Amino acid sequence: MASDRMMQAIRALERAIDRLEQDGDGLLSAAAAEPSSGVDAAAARAALRSLDSLITELKGQDLKEQAGG
């Protein structure tokens, strides 16, 4: 069922974001210790917020499809 595939994709995205957040935390800590590392902390946070928003949107669409189908 398409809904099952969508939920699997959403879970995969969530796991990827969790890993990115962990990696990002490590990079941000390193950047704080060494400011010349070239890591744009604000851009990294914005990218993670964007991905989180996308997942929320996809979940909403999936719930609408389940209710309608």
PELIN-V52975 format. One record per run of one state. SS is the DSSP state (@ for helix, = for strand, . for the rest). FROM is the first residue (numbers start at 1). TO is the last residue. If there is no record, write none. Layout:
ss->SS from->FROM to->TO
ss->SS from->FROM to->TO
//
This chain:
ss->. from->1 to->1
ss->@ from->2 to->33
ss->. from->34 to->34
ss->@ from->35 to->37
ss->. from->38 to->40
ss->@ from->41 to->68
ss->. from->69 to->69
//
